[in-house]
Amino acid sequence: MTGGVRECDVLVIGGGPAGLCAALAAASCGVGVIMAERDGHLGGQLAKQTHKFFGSARQFGGERGFLIAQRLAAEAENAAGIEILTETPVLGIYEDGVATLLHRGGHMKVRPRKIVAACGAAENFLAFEGNDLPGVCSAGAAETLINAQGVLPGRRALMVGGGNVGLMVAYQLLQAGMEVPALINHAPQIDGYWVHAAKIRRSGVPILNSTTIKSAYGNGQVEGAIICEVDENRQPLPGTERRVECDLICLAVGLSPLNGLCQQAGAALAYIPELSGHVPVTDEYLRTSQEGLYAAGDAAGVEEAATAMEEGKIAGLSAAVALGYGGTAAQEALTEAAAELKRLREGPMSERIRRGLAVLRSEVIKC
């Protein structure tokens, strides 16, 4: 500690799948890590996910999300060289390289040699008449209430959004005993995995594509919604309105990367719609344009948890190698993680991500 400022090798911001894997990868090379997580627990979104993961053993295939979170958290808590600070948001990263953390009611100043920003993403909202009525909530909020707090947010839920989040949370609502009269999706077809769609269809939930929500109504709380079809330009089609009785309107309309700290630190950002918005410009080893700053997980572009974990490994190993830790073994592990991430992004479901990354990598050259 120098003048009240703590020194460390690597500061990892965020204790979700990317942050946990970054911390574990760096620590495995002998790096000293401080991991700051704003919530009171580790695991991020994994901590409330009950579905089983796809993929190989490397991506915890066949295991449920909350169990993966518990496993990674336990590994981090028992790993040498990792100091975990929960309920500790990072307030800023400043020109002198010092990061300010809010810890135990006071300010903690840390000067790391490298920083991994694994800050995650925030849920998007949707503008429509009545969207401020009690009973309108995000899919993530509903998932938290059901799976983490054991509370039913309603009895009958209209799900808005046909991505993986909407499909999976709709199924979780059914598992919790709620009714789901419909899942509506503004696009001509769902954006999520067909296996998730098949599960809710088998449960009797209709998926209405090219359909949006026009308004919510109710006396002091949601009592129903008016939905309508949209044309090829996704504009409402007059005369197609219909009422859906419900006491919960669940919005699963995408995520936006949380990149405010990267921006404040001076990293270049690029607007890449395929990656869900403004993201830090990174190279294949997740180095940003700001020296010593890496970005991983949803903060670097919204994808699945499996890719977030692999990106975390890459960022942590990249930082370790840059600091001179780990030797040949660290470089080999970094090469392996980069190859695995490329493999995960193969196939038609990742075509949009590949297209966005191609644009992002062209921005690296400009930087």
LOMAR-622326 format. One record per residue (C-alpha): x, y, z; residue number from 1; residue in one letter. Coordinates in steps of 0.5 Angstrom, whole numbers, plus 500, padded with zeros to 3 digits. Layout:
R   x   y   z volum voti
R   X   Y   Z   NUM    A
...
END
This chain:
R   x   y   z volum voti
R 500 500 500     1    M
R 503 507 498     2    T
R 500 513 501     3    G
R 493 510 502     4    G
R 493 506 495     5    V
R 493 499 495     6    R
R 498 496 490     7    E
R 496 489 486     8    C
R 497 485 480     9    D
R 490 485 477    10    V
R 484 488 479    11    L
R 478 484 476    12    V
R 471 488 476    13    I
R 465 483 476    14    G
R 464 477 479    15    G
R 460 473 474    16    G
R 462 468 469    17    P
R 467 472 466    18    A
R 470 475 472    19    G
R 471 469 476    20    L
R 474 465 470    21    C
R 479 471 469    22    A
R 481 471 476    23    A
R 482 464 476    24    L
R 486 464 470    25    A
R 491 469 472    26    A
R 491 466 479    27    A
R 493 460 476    28    S
R 499 463 473    29    C
R 501 466 480    30    G
R 498 473 479    31    V
R 495 477 485    32    G
R 488 478 484    33    V
R 483 483 487    34    I
R 476 481 485    35    M
R 471 487 486    36    A
R 463 485 485    37    E
R 458 490 487    38    R
R 453 484 489    39    D
R 453 480 495    40    G
R 455 474 492    41    H
R 459 471 486    42    L
R 456 468 480    43    G
R 453 474 476    44    G
R 447 471 472    45    Q
R 449 464 473    46    L
R 447 464 480    47    A
R 439 464 479    48    K
R 439 460 472    49    Q
R 436 453 473    50    T
R 437 450 466    51    H
R 442 445 464    52    K
R 448 448 460    53    F
R 450 445 453    54    F
R 457 444 451    55    G
R 463 440 453    56    S
R 465 439 460    57    A
R 470 445 459    58    R
R 463 449 459    59    Q
R 460 445 464    60    F
R 455 441 459    61    G
R 450 438 463    62    G
R 450 442 469    63    E
R 445 447 472    64    R
R 447 455 472    65    G
R 447 456 479    66    F
R 451 450 481    67    L
R 456 452 476    68    I
R 456 459 480    69    A
R 457 455 486    70    Q
R 463 451 483    71    R
R 467 457 480    72    L
R 465 461 487    73    A
R 468 456 491    74    A
R 474 455 487    75    E
R 476 463 487    76    A
R 475 463 495    77    E
R 480 457 495    78    N
R 485 459 490    79    A
R 491 462 493    80    A
R 492 469 490    81    G
R 485 472 490    82    I
R 482 477 494    83    E
R 474 477 494    84    I
R 471 483 495    85    L
R 463 483 495    86    T
R 458 489 496    87    E
R 464 493 493    88    T
R 462 497 486    89    P
R 468 500 483    90    V
R 466 507 482    91    L
R 472 510 477    92    G
R 478 508 474    93    I
R 482 515 473    94    Y
R 488 518 469    95    E
R 493 516 474    96    D
R 491 508 474    97    G
R 488 508 481    98    V
R 481 505 481    99    A
R 476 507 487   100    T
R 472 502 490   101    L
R 466 503 495   102    L
R 468 498 500   103    H
R 465 497 507   104    R
R 462 504 507   105    G
R 468 508 505   106    G
R 473 509 499   107    H
R 478 504 497   108    M
R 484 506 492   109    K
R 487 501 488   110    V
R 493 501 483   111    R
R 493 495 479   112    P
R 498 493 474   113    R
R 492 491 469   114    K
R 485 491 470   115    I
R 480 486 467   116    V
R 473 489 466   117    A
R 468 484 466   118    A
R 462 488 468   119    C
R 456 485 465   120    G
R 450 488 461   121    A
R 444 491 463   122    A
R 437 489 461   123    E
R 433 494 456   124    N
R 427 496 457   125    F
R 421 498 452   126    L
R 417 504 451   127    A
R 409 503 451   128    F
R 403 506 454   129    E
R 402 503 461   130    G
R 409 501 462   131    N
R 410 504 469   132    D
R 404 500 472   133    L
R 406 495 477   134    P
R 406 488 474   135    G
R 411 490 468   136    V
R 418 488 470   137    C
R 424 485 466   138    S
R 425 478 465   139    A
R 431 478 469   140    G
R 427 481 475   141    A
R 422 475 475   142    A
R 428 470 474   143    E
R 431 473 481   144    T
R 424 473 484   145    L
R 423 466 482   146    I
R 429 462 483   147    N
R 433 466 488   148    A
R 428 469 493   149    Q
R 422 464 492   150    G
R 417 469 490   151    V
R 412 469 485   152    L
R 411 475 481   153    P
R 404 474 479   154    G
R 400 469 476   155    R
R 399 470 469   156    R
R 405 472 465   157    A
R 405 475 458   158    L
R 413 474 456   159    M
R 415 479 451   160    V
R 422 477 447   161    G
R 424 471 443   162    G
R 431 471 445   163    G
R 434 465 449   164    N
R 432 469 455   165    V
R 425 470 454   166    G
R 424 463 452   167    L
R 428 460 458   168    M
R 425 465 463   169    V
R 418 463 460   170    A
R 419 456 462   171    Y
R 422 458 469   172    Q
R 415 461 470   173    L
R 411 455 468   174    L
R 416 451 472   175    Q
R 414 455 478   176    A
R 407 454 477   177    G
R 405 461 473   178    M
R 401 461 467   179    E
R 404 464 460   180    V
R 398 465 455   181    P
R 403 467 450   182    A
R 410 469 448   183    L
R 410 475 443   184    I
R 416 477 439   185    N
R 417 483 434   186    H
R 421 479 429   187    A
R 419 474 424   188    P
R 422 468 427   189    Q
R 425 467 434   190    I
R 432 469 436   191    D
R 434 464 441   192    G
R 435 456 441   193    Y
R 429 452 438   194    W
R 430 447 443   195    V
R 428 452 448   196    H
R 422 454 444   197    A
R 420 447 443   198    A
R 420 446 451   199    K
R 415 452 452   200    I
R 411 450 445   201    R
R 410 443 448   202    R
R 407 446 455   203    S
R 402 449 451   204    G
R 405 456 450   205    V
R 404 460 443   206    P
R 409 463 440   207    I
R 407 469 436   208    L
R 412 472 432   209    N
R 412 479 428   210    S
R 408 481 434   211    T
R 409 487 439   212    T
R 406 490 445   213    I
R 402 496 444   214    K
R 400 498 451   215    S
R 398 495 458   216    A
R 392 497 462   217    Y
R 389 496 469   218    G
R 387 500 475   219    N
R 393 501 479   220    G
R 397 495 477   221    Q
R 397 490 470   222    V
R 391 487 469   223    E
R 392 486 461   224    G
R 396 488 455   225    A
R 394 490 448   226    I
R 398 486 443   227    I
R 398 487 435   228    C
R 402 484 429   229    E
R 407 488 426   230    V
R 409 489 418   231    D
R 416 487 415   232    E
R 418 494 417   233    N
R 416 492 424   234    R
R 411 497 425   235    Q
R 404 496 428   236    P
R 399 493 423   237    L
R 392 497 425   238    P
R 386 492 426   239    G
R 390 487 429   240    T
R 390 489 436   241    E
R 388 483 441   242    R
R 387 483 449   243    R
R 391 478 453   244    V
R 389 478 460   245    E
R 395 478 465   246    C
R 398 480 471   247    D
R 405 480 469   248    L
R 408 483 463   249    I
R 415 480 463   250    C
R 420 484 458   251    L
R 426 480 455   252    A
R 428 485 450   253    V
R 435 485 450   254    G
R 441 487 454   255    L
R 446 493 453   256    S
R 454 492 455   257    P
R 456 496 461   258    L
R 462 499 459   259    N
R 462 506 463   260    G
R 468 504 467   261    L
R 472 502 460   262    C
R 470 509 457   263    Q
R 472 513 463   264    Q
R 479 510 463   265    A
R 480 512 456   266    G
R 478 506 452   267    A
R 476 507 445   268    A
R 468 504 444   269    L
R 465 502 437   270    A
R 458 502 436   271    Y
R 457 494 434   272    I
R 449 492 433   273    P
R 451 485 433   274    E
R 454 485 439   275    L
R 448 489 443   276    S
R 451 496 443   277    G
R 457 500 444   278    H
R 463 496 446   279    V
R 470 497 448   280    P
R 475 496 442   281    V
R 479 490 443   282    T
R 483 485 439   283    D
R 483 477 440   284    E
R 487 477 446   285    Y
R 481 482 449   286    L
R 486 488 450   287    R
R 483 495 449   288    T
R 486 501 446   289    S
R 488 503 453   290    Q
R 494 500 456   291    E
R 493 495 461   292    G
R 486 494 461   293    L
R 482 488 458   294    Y
R 475 487 457   295    A
R 471 480 457   296    A
R 464 477 458   297    G
R 458 481 456   298    D
R 461 488 457   299    A
R 465 486 451   300    A
R 459 484 447   301    G
R 453 480 449   302    V
R 453 473 448   303    E
R 452 466 452   304    E
R 455 464 459   305    A
R 460 459 455   306    A
R 463 464 451   307    T
R 463 469 457   308    A
R 467 464 461   309    M
R 472 463 455   310    E
R 473 470 454   311    E
R 475 471 462   312    G
R 480 466 461   313    K
R 483 469 455   314    I
R 483 476 459   315    A
R 486 473 465   316    G
R 491 469 462   317    L
R 493 475 457   318    S
R 494 480 463   319    A
R 498 474 466   320    A
R 503 473 460   321    V
R 504 481 459   322    A
R 506 481 467   323    L
R 511 476 465   324    G
R 507 470 469   325    Y
R 506 463 468   326    G
R 512 462 462   327    G
R 510 457 457   328    T
R 505 454 460   329    A
R 501 461 461   330    A
R 502 462 453   331    Q
R 500 455 451   332    E
R 493 456 455   333    A
R 492 462 452   334    L
R 493 460 445   335    T
R 488 454 447   336    E
R 483 458 450   337    A
R 483 463 444   338    A
R 482 457 440   339    A
R 476 454 444   340    E
R 473 461 444   341    L
R 473 461 436   342    K
R 470 454 436   343    R
R 464 456 440   344    L
R 463 461 435   345    R
R 462 456 430   346    E
R 455 455 427   347    G
R 449 459 424   348    P
R 447 461 431   349    M
R 453 465 432   350    S
R 453 468 425   351    E
R 451 475 428   352    R
R 457 475 433   353    I
R 462 473 428   354    R
R 460 479 423   355    R
R 460 484 429   356    G
R 467 481 431   357    L
R 469 482 424   358    A
R 467 490 424   359    V
R 470 490 431   360    L
R 477 488 429   361    R
R 477 493 423   362    S
R 476 498 429   363    E
R 483 495 432   364    V
R 487 497 426   365    I
R 484 504 426   366    K
R 486 505 434   367    C
END
